[in-house]
């Protein structure tokens, strides 16, 4: 399991090249809707990193951030084939 510091330094989306820490700061310091706040983090309108960003936005909004879940979502996005293999293996 990665340390808190390692998770905070993970790149949350390759479009904006922002870390989890930077995304949290942007979400905390702006009272914007998800769509506008996401654009500050990613700099684009694509939905490539939507799962991790929406969960992080909701966590910041409700005041409880689960870094382990964010790391898992980023890992799943960056390793889609390993994720599929893990899911297929767990169904046996």
Number of C-alpha atoms within 10 A of each C-alpha: 7 10 9 11 11 11 20 19 13 18 18 30 23 12 16 16 14 19 18 26 16 17 25 19 13 17 24 15 10 11 11 13 10 14 10 13 20 24 14 17 23 21 15 12 11 11 11 14 18 15 14 21 26 14 16 23 21 14 17 17 13 9 10 10 16 12 18 14 13 22 22 13 19 21 16 16 19 15 11 11 11 13 14 12 10 11 11 10 9 8 6 5
